[in-house]
Amino acid sequence: MSSADTVFAEELDNLIARYKIRIQQYRIHARELSRDPPQQRHAKAQLAAVLASLAKLQDLRKHFT
């Protein structure tokens, strides 16, 4: 792996780690909205979008191993 690839892989690792933290925050937020179904649905939709993005990043990261 070239040095540019190594740097890119490290950046992807950092981004993936930040996404995992954000996912935990979205889960907490969605649970806190249990008394407000419309907002909870919105929070769950945001969580689903972040999870999909994380999956794409992890798939991309596989190309650098």
Secondary structure, DSSP 8 states (H G I E B T S, - for coil): --HHHHHHHHHHHHHHHHHHHHHHHHHHHHHHTTT-HHHHHHHHHHHHHHHHHHHHHHHHHHTT-
